[in-house]
Each structure stands twice: as C-alpha cells, then as structure tokens.
C-alpha cells in the first residue's frame, strides 16, 4: 500500500418490513480483514503506522444489549479481534482526519452507507487541499478491491478448511434430500429438509436461496419459488449450498423423483456428466480459467449432435451459437466468502491462469424448455445440472464435493432406499 491508508465500513442493517430487520450479514471484505461481526463498525488499516489496525465499534450498552444482544465493545475489539487500537464509533469523526491526512493514498470503496461515502469524499478533499503546498496529503483515492480481491482469490489453509466444512454440510443435505424426495411431495418440503440439515450441522444457513426445481422448473436457471408438487417420472434439480464461518458451498445434483431415470433423461444426464468430468480434468495449475468451459462445451455440442438435438458440425454449432438453446451459462465461477466470489477472470485481456489455492465451481448443464419447438416432445421439459466445488492444487485439483453421488447407478441405488 506504499504508506497508504485503507478504510472499510461494516455492512448496514437492512429493514425487512417496518421495524423488522433482516438477520445481519457482515460485508465480506470487512469480515475477511477483521472477523468482526457487528454493524456500524469502521476499520482503518495503516501498514507501518504505530497502530496498523484500528477499529471503531459500538460501545457496550447494558440497556440496548438486553434488547439486541451483547456487543464486543472497545475492549472486545482489541482482545477478541486483535485490533491494535480501538475506539467507539462516536470518536470516528474526530480521529479519522488525523489518520488519513498524511497518507499518500486513501483506499476506499463506496458502499451502501451514502452518508459515510460522502464523509470520506469530504475528508479526502479536505486532506488534499490542506496539504496541497507541502505535498504531504493524499494524492489519490483508490478502490482497495484491486488488492484485496486478489488476496481473497487465493485461499489460505484456514479458508480451505472452512470451505470444506461448508461443503461437507451441503453434501450431507444433498444426500438426505436424495433419499427423502418422493412423488407427491412438494418442492418446499425438500427445501425445508435441506435448510434443517444445514442448521442442524452447524451452518449459518443457506449460502443462497436454495433451488429445488422439479420437472419443467429445472429448465429455469434460478428458480426459487419451490412450490410445485413433484411427480413420478420427472427429474429433480437441487442447487443448494451451506454457509459456514463466512464461506459458501455451491453444489448441484439432478436425480429422478421416482426410482430410475426414465426415457431420454439418462441420455442427457450422461452427456452432462461426461462434460463435467472432462471439465474437471481441465482444472490444473497454469491452465486458463476458460479451459473447463471450453472442454465442457465441446463435449456437450458433440453429444447434442449425436443425439440429434443439433445438426451440422461442432464448429458450425459453436460459431452460430445454436447450442445456447440448451446451454446458456458459463461452466465455472470462483467460490469463497461469496458464492460468486471476487477475483477477475481475465488478466491483460487473456483468461487468467489457474493457481493453487483457487476454488471454482464446475457446473455444466442442459435445459430443454417445455415449449422448445426444435426438438421432439420426448426431450422437452428436461433440465439437468451437475455442479461440484473444485480446489486447484499443486498437483492438479481436488473435488471438495465428491461425496455426493452423481453417477447414474449410484443415484439410482440411493433412490432405491428412499421413501419414494
């Protein structure tokens, strides 16, 4: 940071309705740097200064803590969260000018607190103008994400451990759902089972709204209503991940509502599985980020041509984009504290090279809309996605979600023991 000062603001409290608040969720950049879980806090980082890590936090308040829970306070900010210096939020306006006025650069990313955004801009202007002749004031206001998000992209051993725990919990929920789903049940019953399993196993809850999509609903990529009654002969697509310690799992499995894959379901399922396995093989250090997508796309297009859902050649289908009728999203995204985690995908206008410590999803799919006129009726209304969470290792990769069955025979074996 070359003597600069970075300022980070905690997430604000969000109102659900009238005087009811949403459960508080800390800003991930703030949580990554501080571990501090409360609202209204501000973090100031000044490497090389007498106090490199300063926290401004809510003071202890016996009356308010009776209503809304215990606070760490100034002492807790130092003793529990390791701040070199800690003060109450009431001292922020008086102390912040002194912390930034001699910094050559101020790092700050505007957030949802518009009043605080304005305060930082005003302070930056004051410090710059106040020291314009001496040259000692800040000369630039920069987004810290350029540095911070590169840090978050490469996971530490502790982060990988938290991710593994989140994924293990998610895997158990998927296996439980695979055993319990049955014809006649409603999607929301399976969603409730998944959420219960997450919490029972120590997760904060879902990392994102769970997708429990039966039959034609599986052709909607982000279907979250979860209200339909499931029917025998259909597929059930579940995209659900737990959050543990601030880190997210993101796992998808597709399986029969009944005991076995029916009709054309298995043909499409095996095609998606083959594409996913080929894409996972492409995850290795030094490989371009786009490689898993390119490999998966080649397998999918070849299979769609062989099954008669596309015509012509692979090159023609790729160039014209006709495959997008059935596969309209990318194969991978970063995974970490955010389910679609931070970190750029391209560097110097080229796909970024994968490196050990990166975690990404591999999630090809095929989706044939119920009203698709380009295919025979037997294909319509089938949606399939298979998603795993993959860690890039020095030797290649490790599939963190491998415990969840995905081979057709293993799925049918699990379904044979279900209540359906």
Protein Blocks (a to p, Z undefined) as FASTA:
>chain_A
ZZpacdddddddddfbhjaccdddddfklmmmnopabehiacdddehiablbacdddddd
fklmmmnopaebjmlmmmmnopabdcdfklmmmmmmmmmmmpfbdcddddfblmlmmmmm
mmmmmmmmmmmmnopacfbdcdfklmmmmmmmpccfklmmmmmmmmmmmmmmmmmmmmmg
cghiafklmmmmmmmmmmmnopabdfbdcdddehjllmpmklcklpaccdehiacddddd
ddeehiacdddddddfblbdchjlmmmmmmmmmmmmmmmmmgcghiafklmmmmmmmmmm
mmmmmnopagcjfklmmmnommmmmoccdfbdcddjbmbdgddfbeghiacdddehiacd
ddddddddfklckbcfklgopacdddddddddfklpacfklmpcfbfklmmmmmmmmmZZ
